Amino acid sequence: MSSHNPDYVDASPLVKIRSLLPGLARAEQRVAKVVLENPATVAHRSITEVAEAAGTSETTVTRFCKAIGVGGYPELRIALAADTARTAARVDRDLGGDIALTDDLRQVVGKVAFADARAVEETAEQLDVETLQRVVEAVAGAGRVDVYGFGASAFVAFDLQQKLHRIGRVCFAWNDTHIALTSAAVLTSADVAVGISHTGSTSETVEALRVAKEHGATTVALTNFPRSPISEVSDHVLTTAARETTFRSGAMSSRIAQLTVVDCLFIGVAQQHVDSAKTALEATYDAVSGHRLGARPDGRRRRENGK
């Protein structure tokens, strides 16, 4: 897995903390939770105060800082202060992250829209463009691309298949364990396998990537947690930044974040084959244009030739 892209050093430290949280030591997780619960307050607290709040030592706080890649506690405070300022400038009202049982439908709409928009923004901020470029080149040069996704991630897998098919790339999406494994077993070094899992610990996805890797395929993971099991069987790891809450577990903002990365990957691959991609897009548009009824998207009637 490549190092973090220096162009994205200003990405929110909270995004990185959330993504690395499952892999931290237990005492470090307590520090992480203190930071995540009130980052603005931590930005003004001493290392001793944070250690006491987490029920641990100053040494553990320092280890936590190094584990998330900020160097030390002074750097963490600076990063949190900057992130708090950015957030205050971006958001003029606190919609909160979770949806309460007592929320009315207007509040639900506001919270869903806010969380989805933040998932897209934070995913873009932390996405390692150098890694994305390597994945784009691998997919653009692949003889075949297999995509594995189960549960909610299956919808994203099929979206990537549909997009790549539209520009003439050979791509298959699988959401059945047996078919995914048999598909992975016939891949070669000329192929690419992509596994999509928000948690990075979906056993079926990890196993399919492992088999694909054993047979020489270039393997790519799309996950919210870069230190999860899926990373161990992946040559390249693309990360999202989504927060799943009470009513959103594994299905909502995570899907939006994954689709954001898929769109970036698709555009990158299309740019590698710009002439053939343009021809393919025009051909696929023409192929289905006869199945659009009556009016054009702008409300005007279609002419006889379907234009």
N, C-alpha and C positions, 0 to 999 in steps of 0.2 A: 504494500500500500504506500502511496506516495506521501510525502510530507505535506503539511498544510500550505496552500498557495499564499505567498507573501502579499499578493494583491488583495487578500481578504483578511488582513490582520485586524481590521476594525470591525469585523463581524461580532455580534453580541456574544460576550463570554457566557451568558446564560444558556444560549443554544448549545455551546460545547459542553457545559456542565450537564445539561439534561441528556445529551447523547452519550456521555461517558459514565453517567451515574451507575448503571447496572454493573459495570466492571470495576468500580472503586472498592477499596477495602471498607469494612463496615464503619470504622471510625471516620474515614474520609467521607462516606455517604452522609454521616450526621452533619459534617461541616457543609457539604453541598446543600443539604436541605435548609440549613440556616441561611445560606446565601440566596437560595432560590425563593425562600419565603419572603425575604425583605432585602433585596439587593441595595436599595437606596440607603437603608440604615447601615448595612455592612460597610458601605463605601466610606462611612464616617466613624467606624468603630476601630478600636485597636485590635491587634492580633490576640491579645489576652482576653478581651471581651468576647470575641468570636469563639475562641477555644472554650471558654466557660459556657457560652450559650449552647455549644455542641456537646458539652460534657466530655471534652478531650483535651489534649495538650497543644501548646503552641507548635511543637515539632510536627504534629499531625496536620495542623493547618498549613504549615509550610510544605509538607509532602503533598497535600491536596493541591496546592497551587502549582507545584511542579507536574503533578499528574494531569492537570488540565492544560498545561503548556503556557502558563503566564509567568513562570520564573520564580516569583516570590509574592509575599503578601502585599508589599507596596504597589507592585504592578497590578495585582488583583483589584485593589481599591481604586486605582486610576481607571482601569477598564470598566469597573462597575459604575463609577461616576460618569464616565463618558456615555455608557449605555443608558443610564438613567436620563441624561440630558437629551439623548436622541429620542428616547421613548416619549418624553414629555413634549418634545417638539412635534412628534408624529401624531400623538393621540390627545384629543381635547376632552375625552370623557372616558371613564373607567367602566368598560363593559364586563370586565372579569372574564376568566377563562372557562369556568364551569357553568353548566346550566342547572338551575335549581328547579325542584318540583313546583315551586310557587311562582316561577316566571310565567308571565303571560306571553302570548304568541309574538307580540311585537319585540319583547325582550329576547325571546328565543332567536328571532330573525337577526337581531342586532348582534347577538353573541356569536352565532354561527358565521355570519359574514365577517365579523372582526377576526375570529380565530382562523378562518380559512385564508383571509388576506394576509394575516401575520405568518401563517405557514408558508405561503408563497414567498413573501418578502425575506423571511429568515432563511429559507432554503436557498434562495438566490445569493444571499449574503455570504453563506458559509460554503457554498458549492466549490469544490476544488476544480478550477477550470483546466489545470494541467492534466489532472486525471481524466476529466471529461474528454479532453482532446485525444488522449490515448485510446479511450473507449470508442470515440467517433471513428478514429482511424482503423481500429480493429473491426468494428461492425461494417464500415465501408468496404473493407477488403475481404470480408468473410465470404466463404462459399455458401454458408448457411448460418442462420441465427436461430437458436432455440431459446425460448423464454419460459421460465417456470414461475408460477404464482398460484397460491392457494388461498381460499377464502376471499376476503376483500381485495387482496393483491392480484387475484386472477383477472379482475376487470382491467387493471392497469396493464397486465401482461398482454391481454387481447388488444388493448388500445395500441401498444407498441407494435404488435404484429400487423394490425390493420394499417398503421402509418407506414411501416417499412414496405409492406406489400404495395401500397399506392405509388411508391417510387421504384418499383421493380426489384426490390431486394427479397431474397428467399428467407422467409421467417415463419416460424411456427410457435404458437403459444400452447402450453400444456397445463392443465389443472387436475389431471388424474395421475395419481402416484405411479401406477404401473406403466402407463404410457410415457410419462416423463422419464422414468428410469430407463426404459427400453430405447427411448429417443436419445438420451444422453450417452448410452452405450455404443451408439453407432456414429458419434461425432468424431472428428479428427482434428489435427492441428490446423486445418484450414478453416475451422468453424469457431463460432463464439456462442457461449451459453450465458444467459442472463438470469439471475435469480432475484426475485422481488419479495422482500419480507420486511415489514415495518419493524418488528422486534429483532429480526436477524437470527431468530432461534426456531423458526418453523422447520421441523425435522424433515418434512418432505422436500422442501426447497433446498435445504443444506445437503441432503443426500443426493439429490439430482445434480447439483453443482459438483459435488465430490466425484461422482461417476464421470461426469463430463470432463473434469480436470484430469482424472486418471487416464482418459482416452486421448488426452492431448489438446483438448479445446481450450481456448482462452476464456477464462471465467470472470464474470462481472457480477458484483452484488449491488443492489439498490436497497439501502436500509437506513433506519434512523439512528442505529447504534453501531458505530464503526468497530467496537471491540467485541461484538457479538460473535457467536459460532460461525455465521455465514462468512465472516471475513477470513477465517482460517482456510477456506477452500476457494478463495477468490483472488485472482491476479490483480483486479482493480476494484476499488470500493467507492461507489458514489453515495453520498449521504443526503438525507432530507432533514428538515427541522420542523417536526410537527408535535403538537401537544395533544394527546388524547385524554379526555376527561370522562366524567361519569356516563354521559349518554353518547360518547364519541369513540369508545374504545375500539381501536383497530379498524375503523371504517370510514371516518369522515375527513378530518384535516390531514391525516396521513395519506389518504388517497389523493387529495388535492396536491400535496407536496410531491408525491411520486409522479403524478402526471406532469408537474412542472419540469422535473428532470427529464422525463420521457420526451417532452416537447423540445427541450434543448438538444437532446441527443438526436432526435429526428431531424431537426433543422441542420445540425452539424453534418450528419450523414448526407442529407440532400445537397448541401453545399459541395461535398466531395464529388458528387456526380450531377452537377447542376444541369447539364444538357439533357441527359437521360431522365433525370428526375422531373424536369419540366415537361418533357414529352409524355412521361408516364402519368403525371398528374392530369394533364389535358386529356389523355386517353381514358383514364378512369372516370373523369368528370363526364365526358361524353357518353360513356357506357351506361351511366345511371341517370342521365338527364331526362330520358324518356319516361322515367318513373316519378317525375315531379309533376304534380297536378296543377293545371290552370295557370295561376298567377306566378310571376317571378317574385323573388324576395322583396322587391321594392313595391309590390302590389299591382304592377302593370301586367297586362295579359301577355302571355308568350305568343310569339309568331309561330307559324306552322312548322318551321324548321327547328323549333324547340329553344330558340335563343331568346 
